[in-house]
Amino acid sequence: MTSGLNNYFGDLHNHNQVGYAQGSLDRSFEIARNHLDFYAFTPHSYWPDVEDYDGKITHKWKNGFHIARSRWPEVVELAKQFEQPGEFVTILGYERHGTQEGDYHILFPDLKGDYELIEDLSELQAFARERGCLLIPHHPANRLGHRGFDASKMDPAVSPVLEIHSEWGCAEHDRAPFPYKRHTEGGRWTKHTLQSYLNQGYRLGVVASTDDHLGHPGGYREGLAAIKATELTREALFDAIRNRRTYAVTGDRIELDFFLNDQIMGQELEFTPERRLKVHVRGWDEIDRVEVLKNGRVIHRDFPVDREPDQSAWDKPVVLRFEYGWGPWPALGWGGTADWNFTVDIEGGQLQQMHPCFTTGPLDEFRRDRILEQTSNQLKVQSFTALKQQVDDWSQKAIVMRIQGDANTKVSISCTQPSECQLTQTFAELATSNEMLFTRPFPWESAMLHRLVFQDNWETEFEFEDHDEGNKDDWYYVRVIQTNGEMAWSSPIWVNKK
């Protein structure tokens, strides 16, 4: 059960020093092209109703807006240089703050380089309609009047989706995982969460993006937008967003399909009492549960984690994660940034898919996380780690792989940095226990080959029926929770009342 569409993962909302954040512009584009399918750099550009705040912070923001305007031609030129048709799509955009109406980032359908800082929201929406732009609200769960999203001012023609997860946290509902805790506007206001907007009748799809302020697009655990499109072009991506063929992931690039009466996520259906729901999920860790919600309540749960793989499990690909970067914590006053150079060799098996889990920090203009080489039985990786400038003090990075092998398949990790060291394990060993790699004695850097995940536990597919009399409009969406805490949310499907 698949849609026949491709899943593309990228970042639609990210910041660097062009504005009032950190990290160079070139570095941001380079990082994005190294591990994402698409990237929108969205510099902080203006704030029509900004107040005069304490500590001269208003000056910092306004100076950032001046920098963004003065360097905009450079942004346009780099977007053109870094685009690789069919492989990597760049998107031009910028951010509008709004104390009363909430924050939006505007995304352009081409690389012409418009820079129209239209203060009135209704006029900006009219411009977006004429120009074919998208206006995506973000960190919506702030309170009204404190940069929270005022949905009553929304134009669905240009704002078909809502950013529900970023480095701010998760806005699914007011008690969802990933609380708002990194900014000063308080926690999540119940009335400005996804479920509240849906209950009020707003028809919004969902995306995630990092909103990262260290110039690192696609930072792991900060959010990615997943887009279901026919091809990797700007036109196809925009068409998918307008039709809400989108979903949100926190970090792992979970593949998610959701249908109701054979209509894909994001669609609106006329009333029918019989609803057949189909779900297909391919994760990158054990899937703890997949939940289907109707009008905010779970109506079906699936628990792949509880399945017991049998001997035939070796006939299917397994998921294997190599995580690295545990090291000295800042309180010791030791250490600094650790450089990593390592090779993953697979003997008696084939690498089918992989994706990197590169976290945002630490900010470093000279070091890079890179997949240097990838074949069917080898990966060469260059990276760096440190316990500083990290979301939730999470210093580790990772490479996660789907490998076809058997119990005798061997995986070897060979490091030249931070020190020369090696770890070799068979799949039979990793089926029962993880194993550690210590680069030096305590408290220096260490790594881990995780326990294998069999396909029965990382993939699931199911369908069921729901019946409704049609007394009101109904909305359904899917929520995925892996055992490592990574999550995904589909855009809703709506069924109109009778």
C-alpha positions in Angstrom: 0.0 0.0 0.0 1.8 3.1 -1.3 0.7 6.4 -2.8 3.0 6.0 -5.9 4.5 9.4 -4.8 8.0 10.0 -3.6 8.8 11.1 0.0 11.2 14.1 0.1 12.7 15.5 3.3 13.9 19.0 3.9 13.9 22.2 5.9 11.5 25.0 5.1 12.5 27.3 8.0 16.1 28.0 9.0 18.3 30.9 10.1 21.9 32.0 10.1 23.9 35.2 10.4 22.1 36.9 7.5 19.6 38.2 10.0 20.2 38.0 13.7 21.1 34.3 14.1 24.6 32.6 13.8 26.5 30.6 11.2 27.6 31.7 7.8 25.4 31.7 4.7 27.6 29.5 2.5 27.9 26.9 5.3 24.1 26.7 5.6 23.7 25.9 1.9 26.5 23.4 2.0 25.1 21.5 5.0 21.7 21.4 3.4 22.9 20.1 0.1 24.9 17.4 1.9 21.9 15.7 3.5 18.5 17.1 2.5 16.3 17.0 -0.6 15.2 20.7 -0.4 16.1 23.8 1.7 14.5 27.2 2.3 16.7 29.7 4.0 14.3 32.2 5.7 16.1 35.2 7.1 14.5 37.2 9.9 13.4 40.2 7.8 10.8 42.4 9.5 8.4 42.9 12.4 5.6 45.4 11.7 4.4 45.6 15.3 7.6 45.3 17.2 7.7 47.1 20.5 10.6 48.8 22.3 11.8 46.0 24.6 14.3 46.2 27.5 18.0 45.7 27.1 18.3 47.2 23.7 17.2 43.9 22.2 15.0 45.7 19.7 18.2 47.2 18.2 19.6 43.7 17.7 16.5 42.6 15.8 16.3 45.7 13.7 20.0 45.5 12.9 19.4 41.8 11.8 16.6 43.0 9.5 19.0 45.5 7.9 21.6 42.8 7.4 19.1 40.5 5.8 18.0 43.2 3.3 21.6 44.2 2.4 22.7 40.7 1.8 19.6 39.4 0.0 21.2 39.5 -3.5 23.9 37.2 -2.1 21.1 34.8 -0.8 19.5 34.7 -4.3 22.8 34.0 -6.0 23.7 31.2 -3.6 20.3 29.6 -4.0 20.9 29.6 -7.8 24.4 28.2 -7.4 23.5 25.3 -5.0 20.4 24.1 -6.8 20.9 20.7 -8.5 17.8 19.8 -10.6 16.4 16.4 -9.6 18.8 16.1 -6.6 18.5 19.2 -4.5 16.0 22.1 -4.6 16.6 25.5 -3.1 13.7 27.8 -2.1 13.8 31.5 -1.5 11.9 32.9 1.4 12.1 35.1 4.5 10.3 35.5 7.9 7.8 38.1 9.1 7.4 38.4 12.8 4.0 39.4 14.2 3.2 40.1 17.9 -0.5 40.0 17.3 -1.0 37.8 14.2 1.9 35.4 14.7 5.0 34.6 12.8 5.0 33.4 9.1 7.7 32.5 6.7 7.0 33.3 3.0 8.2 30.9 0.4 8.6 31.8 -3.3 7.8 29.5 -6.3 10.9 30.6 -8.2 14.4 32.1 -7.8 13.6 35.6 -9.1 14.5 37.2 -5.8 11.5 39.3 -4.8 12.0 41.1 -1.4 8.6 42.6 -0.7 8.3 43.5 3.1 4.6 44.1 3.1 3.5 45.1 6.6 -0.3 44.6 6.4 -1.0 40.8 6.6 -4.0 41.0 4.3 -2.0 42.8 1.7 0.8 40.3 2.1 -1.7 37.5 1.5 -2.9 39.2 -1.6 0.6 39.5 -2.9 1.2 35.8 -2.1 -1.9 34.8 -4.0 -0.9 36.8 -7.1 2.8 35.7 -6.9 2.1 32.0 -6.1 3.8 32.1 -2.8 3.2 30.1 0.4 2.8 31.7 3.9 3.6 29.1 6.6 2.7 29.9 10.2 5.2 28.6 12.8 5.5 28.1 16.6 1.7 28.5 16.6 1.1 27.5 20.2 2.3 30.8 21.7 -0.5 32.7 23.2 -2.5 35.2 21.2 -0.8 38.6 21.3 2.6 36.9 22.1 3.5 35.8 18.6 1.0 33.0 18.6 -0.8 32.1 15.3 -4.1 34.0 14.9 -5.9 31.5 12.7 -8.9 33.9 12.2 -6.5 36.0 10.0 -5.3 33.1 8.0 -5.9 32.8 4.2 -6.1 29.0 3.4 -5.3 29.7 -0.2 -1.7 30.6 0.7 -1.4 28.9 4.1 -2.5 25.3 3.6 -0.1 23.9 6.2 1.0 24.6 9.7 4.5 24.1 11.2 3.8 22.0 14.3 7.3 20.9 15.3 10.6 22.8 15.4 13.4 23.6 17.9 10.7 25.4 19.8 8.9 22.1 20.5 5.7 20.4 19.4 2.3 22.1 18.9 0.1 19.0 18.4 -1.6 19.6 21.7 -0.7 21.2 25.0 0.6 18.0 26.7 2.3 16.5 23.7 6.0 15.4 23.9 8.6 18.1 23.1 7.2 20.9 25.3 7.9 24.6 24.5 10.8 25.4 26.8 13.5 27.1 24.8 12.0 30.6 24.4 10.4 33.2 26.6 6.7 33.2 25.6 5.6 30.7 28.1 4.4 27.1 27.3 1.9 25.9 24.8 -1.5 27.7 24.8 -4.3 25.1 24.4 -6.3 27.2 22.0 -3.3 27.5 19.6 -2.5 23.9 19.2 -3.1 21.7 16.1 -5.9 19.8 17.7 -7.6 23.0 18.8 -7.4 24.5 15.3 -8.8 21.4 13.8 -11.7 21.3 16.4 -12.4 24.9 15.4 -12.9 23.8 11.8 -9.6 25.0 10.3 -8.3 22.7 7.6 -4.6 22.7 7.9 -2.0 20.2 6.8 1.2 19.7 8.8 4.9 20.1 8.3 7.9 20.4 10.6 11.1 22.4 10.1 14.0 23.3 12.4 13.7 27.1 13.0 17.4 26.5 13.9 19.4 29.7 14.7 22.9 28.2 14.3 22.8 28.0 10.5 22.4 24.2 10.4 19.5 23.1 8.1 17.9 19.7 9.0 19.3 19.5 12.5 18.4 16.1 14.0 15.5 16.1 16.4 14.5 19.7 15.5 12.1 18.8 12.7 11.9 18.1 9.0 9.2 18.6 6.5 8.2 15.5 4.6 6.6 16.2 1.2 4.9 13.6 -1.1 5.6 14.7 -4.6 5.8 13.3 -8.1 9.4 14.5 -8.6 12.0 16.6 -6.9 11.3 20.0 -8.4 10.1 23.3 -6.9 6.9 23.1 -8.8 6.1 19.6 -7.6 7.0 20.4 -4.0 4.7 23.5 -4.0 1.9 21.5 -5.6 2.2 18.9 -2.8 2.2 21.6 -0.1 -0.9 23.3 -1.6 -2.7 20.0 -1.6 -1.5 19.2 1.9 0.4 16.0 0.8 2.8 16.6 3.7 3.6 15.3 7.1 5.9 16.2 9.9 8.8 14.2 11.4 11.0 15.1 14.4 14.3 13.6 13.2 14.2 10.1 11.8 13.0 10.1 8.2 9.9 7.9 8.9 8.0 7.0 5.7 4.3 7.3 6.2 1.3 6.6 4.0 -2.3 7.3 5.1 -5.5 6.8 3.1 -9.2 7.0 3.8 -11.4 5.4 1.1 -8.3 5.4 -1.1 -7.8 9.2 -0.7 -4.4 10.3 0.5 -3.6 12.5 3.5 -4.6 16.2 3.1 -7.8 15.5 1.2 -11.4 16.5 1.9 -14.2 13.9 1.2 -17.9 14.3 0.9 -20.0 12.5 3.5 -19.9 8.7 3.5 -20.9 6.6 6.5 -18.4 3.8 5.7 -14.7 4.8 6.0 -11.9 2.4 5.3 -8.6 3.6 6.7 -5.2 2.3 5.5 -1.9 3.0 7.1 1.7 2.0 6.1 4.7 3.1 8.1 8.4 2.3 7.6 10.5 3.6 10.6 14.2 3.8 11.4 13.9 2.2 14.9 11.4 -0.1 16.6 8.0 1.4 16.2 6.4 1.6 19.6 2.9 2.4 18.3 1.0 3.9 15.4 -2.2 5.7 16.4 -5.1 6.8 14.3 -7.0 9.8 15.7 -10.5 10.9 14.9 -11.5 14.4 16.1 -8.7 14.3 18.7 -9.3 10.8 20.1 -7.4 7.7 19.3 -9.7 5.1 17.6 -7.1 2.6 16.6 -3.6 1.6 17.9 -1.0 -0.8 16.3 2.0 -2.0 18.3 4.8 -3.3 16.1 7.2 -3.3 19.0 5.3 -6.3 20.5 5.8 -8.6 17.5 8.2 -11.5 18.0 10.4 -12.0 14.9 10.9 -15.6 13.9 13.7 -17.2 11.9 12.3 -15.8 8.6 13.1 -12.3 9.9 16.6 -12.8 8.5 15.1 -12.9 5.0 14.2 -9.2 5.3 16.4 -6.0 5.9 17.3 -5.0 9.4 17.8 -1.5 10.8 21.2 -0.8 12.4 22.2 2.4 14.0 25.8 3.5 14.8 25.6 6.4 17.4 28.7 8.3 18.4 29.7 11.3 20.5 29.3 10.5 24.2 32.1 12.4 25.8 33.3 14.8 28.5 30.6 17.0 29.9 31.3 20.8 30.3 31.2 20.7 34.1 34.5 18.8 34.1 36.2 21.6 32.2 37.9 19.0 29.9 37.9 18.3 26.3 36.4 20.3 23.4 35.3 19.3 20.0 36.1 15.7 18.9 36.8 15.0 15.3 35.5 11.7 14.0 36.6 9.8 10.9 35.3 6.3 10.6 34.5 3.6 8.1 31.5 1.2 8.3 32.3 -2.1 6.5 29.6 -4.7 5.9 30.7 -8.3 5.2 28.1 -10.8 4.0 25.4 -8.2 3.6 24.3 -5.2 1.5 23.5 -1.7 2.5 20.1 -0.8 1.0 19.4 2.6 2.5 20.8 5.0 5.1 20.3 8.4 6.5 22.5 10.6 8.7 21.3 12.0 12.1 23.5 15.1 12.3 22.6 17.4 15.2 22.9 21.2 15.0 25.7 21.9 17.4 28.4 22.7 18.0 28.6 25.7 15.7 31.8 25.4 13.7 32.7 27.2 10.5 35.5 24.9 9.6 34.3 21.4 10.5 31.6 19.5 8.6 29.5 16.3 9.0 29.8 14.5 5.7 29.1 11.1 4.1 32.4 10.9 2.2 31.6 7.7 0.3 28.8 5.2 0.1 28.7 1.8 -1.6 26.6 -1.3 -1.1 29.0 -2.6 1.6 30.8 0.5 2.9 30.3 3.9 4.4 33.0 6.5 5.0 32.0 9.3 7.4 33.6 12.5 8.6 32.0 14.2 11.6 32.5 16.1 14.9 30.8 16.2 18.3 30.8 18.2 21.5 28.4 18.7 24.3 27.7 22.3 23.6 25.1 24.3 21.7 22.9 21.2 21.6 19.1 20.8 21.7 18.4 19.1 25.1 22.1 18.5 25.7 22.1 15.7 23.0 25.7 15.6 21.8 25.5 12.3 19.9 25.2 12.0 16.2 24.4 8.8 14.2 24.2 6.9 11.0 21.2 4.6 10.6 21.1 1.9 8.0 18.9 -0.7 6.4 21.0 -3.7 5.6 20.1 -7.0 4.0 22.0 -9.8 5.6 21.8 -12.8 7.8 23.0 -14.0 11.2 26.6 -14.3 10.0 26.8 -10.8 8.5 29.6 -8.8 10.1 29.7 -5.1 10.7 33.0 -3.4 11.5 33.5 0.2 12.6 37.1 1.4 12.0 38.0 4.8 13.5 41.1 6.9 12.7 39.7 9.8 14.8 39.2 10.6 17.7 41.7 7.7 18.0 42.6 4.5 16.2 40.1 1.9 17.4 37.8 -0.8 15.9 34.7 -2.7 16.8 33.3 -5.8 14.9 30.1 -7.5 15.6 28.0 -10.2 13.8 24.3 -9.7 13.2 23.7 -12.7 15.5 25.4 -10.8 18.3 23.7 -7.6 17.6 20.3 -9.4 17.5 20.6 -9.9 21.3 22.7 -7.0 22.5 24.2 -3.7 21.5 27.9 -3.1 21.9 30.1 -0.1 22.8 33.2 1.4 21.2 35.5 3.3 23.6 38.0 5.6 21.8 40.0 6.2 25.0 39.6 5.6 28.7 36.9 7.4 30.7 35.7 10.1 30.3 36.7 10.5 26.6 34.5 9.8 23.6 32.6 6.6 23.0 30.1 5.2 20.5 27.6 2.4 20.2 26.3 -0.1 17.7 22.7 -0.4 18.6 20.8 -3.7 18.8 19.3 -4.8 15.5 15.7 -3.9 14.6 13.9 -6.6 12.6 11.5 -5.6 9.9 8.5 -6.8 11.8 9.3 -4.1 14.4 10.3 -1.2 12.1 7.6 -1.6 9.5 3.8 -2.0 9.8 0.8 -1.9 7.5 -2.9 -2.2 8.6 -6.4 -1.2 7.7 -9.7 -1.0 9.5 -13.2 0.5 9.1 -14.9 3.3 10.9 -18.6 4.2 10.7 -20.2 7.6 11.3 -23.7 9.0 11.0 -22.3 12.3 9.7 -23.7 14.7 12.3 -20.6 16.9 12.0 -17.4 17.2 10.0 -14.8 14.6 11.0 -11.0 14.8 10.8 -8.5 11.9 11.0 -4.7 11.8 11.2 -2.0 9.4 12.1 0.6 9.7 14.8 3.8 7.5 14.9 6.0 7.0 17.9 9.3 5.1 17.7 10.9 3.6 20.9 13.7 6.1 20.5 11.2 8.9 20.9 11.2 10.1 17.3 7.8 10.8 15.9 5.8 11.6 12.8 2.3 13.1 12.2 0.3 12.9 9.0 -1.7 15.7 7.6 -5.4 15.1 8.3 -8.1 13.8 6.1 -11.5 15.4 6.5 -15.0 13.9 5.9 -17.7 16.5 5.6 -20.9 16.1 7.5 -24.1 14.8 5.9 
